[in-house]
Amino acid sequence: MEKKRSTLFRDAFGHLHFIKRFLIFTFGCISYNRYNGFNQLQLKGTEYIKDLPDKRVLFVSNHQTYFADVFAMFHVFCSVKNGFINTIKNPIYLLNPKVNLYYVAAKETMNQCFITKLFTYSGAITVKRTWREGDKKISRPLDLSEITRMGTALNDGWLITFPQGTTKAFAPGRRGIVHVIRKFNPIVVPIVIDGFQKAYDKKGIRVKKKGVLQKMRFKEPIQLDIKNDSTENIMEKIMDSIEQSSKYEKIKNIYEI
């Protein structure tokens, strides 16, 4: 009984729901005009997520800024939770946010200051990059405890991940995401975003340009055979789904010529 009562007031990591609600509401109010004011967010495909189960859903997305992408996704998921499809024009959804929503972020980024630590409390699963630390290239083994924490988040709700682990377009995907999929077998939903890097600085805090149309498109869940598909094949399907594979890079280069 005590454990059941605690889950009503705290998330899977012990964070109090009322504080998370307050933080999501506050950050949502502050950021709202970035997506439905001096800039606009065009949404497509949220009908694919409105009937998803409340737990064990993994979102994979390309990445363009540290925070603006995630803030926008919080708006969208809270809006969908409250019955709105392909729109965030009614911010009343911020009064009833989705608190079992988590996202993966680099530990070094989230430890930078008091504000980023508040961002962490709102739902970040912090991880150490295996290939880079600050401006230095490194090589360290995957920390399996991080996979476990992602599983804890999935067993409690929805988890947003950025398989490339960087804001650089067409960077290779990191195989850690395949380990998560194999171990916890979640529903995997792709998201494709665009326009955020034009509107904001790399951190996604400072506004660089107004009047930008930002785009966020949800696709149908990816069909994966985790028993028979190779790691390379699963990774290729993920990168294709978020339009960051070499195939899409070639298409972009053709249009830019």
N, C-alpha and C positions, 0 to 999 in steps of 0.2 A: 504493500500500500504506500509506503514511504517513497519507494522508487518511482511508482506511477505518479505520485503527487509532485515529485521533483521534476519530472519530464514536462509537466504542465507549465512550470515556471522557468525552466532552464533548457538550453539546447544541449546537444550531445557532448559539448565541451565544457559544460557548466556555466555558460554565459547566460545571464538573466534575460528573459524575454522582454521584460518591460524596458530595459536599457537598450536592447537591440531595436525595439519598436521606436523608441525615442530617437535613436541615432539615424535609423532609416528615414523616419519622418523629417528630421532636421536636414540631413544631407539631401533628401529629396526635394524639400522646399527651396534650398539654396541652389540646387542644380536644375530645377525645372525649366527655367527660361533658356537653358542651353539646348534643350531638346524640343521645346514647344514655345519659343519666344523669338529671341534674336537669331537663333538657329532653329532648324526643324529636323525632326526625326521621322523618316519614312519607314513604316513597318509593313512587312509582308510575312505571311505564313504562320501567324500566331494561332491560327486554327489548329495547327498540328500539335500544339502543346496544351491546349485548354482542357483536354480530357486525359492527359497523362497522369499516371499514379503519383501520389504525394511523396513517394520515396523512390530511391534507386534509379534516378534519372541523371545521366551525365551529359552535359552540354560541351561541345567542342567548337571553338571559334578561332578565327584569325584575330590578330591583336594589333592595335594601332597606337594606343596610348596606355600609360600605366593605369589610370583611374577612370577616364571619361567613358571608356567602353563599358566597364563594370557598372558605373553609376547608371548608365542608360539601360543596362540589362535589369538592374533592380527596379527601375521604373516600369519596364515592360512586364516583368514577372508579377509584380504587385498589381498592375492593371489587369492582367489576364486572370489573376486569382479572383478579382472582383467582378469578372464577367465582361470586361471590355476586350474587343477583338481588333487588332491592328490599329490601336490608337492609345495615346496617353493624354488625351485632351481633357480628361476629367480627373484632376489630382486628388479627388476624394479617396482614391485607392490608397493614398499614403497613410490614411487613418487605419487601414487594415492591411498592413504589409505582410509579405511572406517571410516569416522569421526562420524557417528551416531551409534557407537558401545560403549556399556557401560558394566560395570561389578560391582558386589556387593563385597564390601570389608569392613573389620572391621575398624571402625573409629579410634580406638586406634593404629592400625597398620599404617594407612595412615597419622597419625599426628606425627609420630616419628621424622622426619627430613625434610630438604628442598627437598631432592630427592624424598621421598615418597609423598610430596605435589605436586611435578611435575607429579608423577604417577597419583595422584588424578585428576589433571587437564585433563589428557589424556582420562578420561572417568569413573572414579570411582564413584559409588553410595555408600557413607559411611553409615554404620549402627552400632548401639550399640548392642553388643551381649546381649541376655537376660539371658544367663546362666553362663557367665564368664566375668570377667574384670581383665585383667592381669593374675596373677596366682591364683586369688581368685574365688571361686564358688559363684555365686549370683543368685538371681531370681527376675527379674523385668518384668513388663508387656510389651507386644509388642507395639512399638511406631508406631501408625497408619500413622504418617506423612512419615515414611520410606516406607511403602507400597505405599503411594501416589507418592513418588519420583521414585519408581521403575516403577509405571504406567506411569509417565511422560517420563521415558527413553524408555519404550516399545512403547509409542505412537509416539516417534521420531525415533526409530530404533530397534536394536537388544540388548538384555541384557543377559549377562553371569552370572549365579548364581552357587553357590556351596551349595546345600541343607544341607550338614552336618555341614557347618560352621567351619570346622576344617580339619587339614591335617591328622588326625588319621584315618586309614583305618577301615571301617565297623562301624564307629560311627553312631548313629541314625540320621535320617533326622529331620530337624526342620520344624515345621508346618507352619511357616510364608510363605514359598513358596507356600503352598496350598491356602492361603489367596490371594496371588498375582494372581494365576491362576484363582481362582473363580471370582475375581473382574474384571480382564482385559481380560480373555479368549484368551491368546496368543497361537500361535503354539508352542508346547513344544518339543524341540529336545535334545535327550540325547547325551552326550559325555563321552567316557571312556578313561582315560589316564593311562599310566604306564611308569616307568623308571625315572621320574623326581626326585623322592626322592633318587635314587641311584647316580644321577649326581650332585645334588646341596644340599646345606645346607637347613635348614627348611625355611629360608626366600626366598630361590631361587636366591640369589645373588652370594654367593661364590661357585665356582666350586669345588666339592669334588673328582670327578673322570671323566676322559676323556675316549673316546671310548665307550660311553654308547648309546645304541639304545633306544630312547624314542618313545613311541607309543601314537597315538591319533586316536580314531575311532569314527566317527559320525554314528548315527543310524537314522532310519526313525522316523518321529515325533510320539510321543505317542498318542494313541487314548484314550481320557478321556471323561467321561460323568460327567461334573461338576454339572449338575442338580441332578443326581440320585446317583452318587458315594459318599460314605462317605469320610470324611477327611482321615481316616485311610487307606482306599482302594486306594485313589489317592496317598498318601504318599508311600504306598507299591509298587505301579506301578512305581513311580519315582525311588525309591531305587533299584528296580529290574532292571530298564533300565540302570542305571549307574553301575550296578553290585556291589552294596554295601549292599545288603540285607543279611539276615542271611543264605539264601540258598547259596549264593556265598561264604560266609565266610566258610561254611561247606565244600564246594567243594575245596577251597584253603587249608583248614586244611588236607583234605584227601590226596591231592597231596604232601603236605609237610611231611607227615608221612613216 
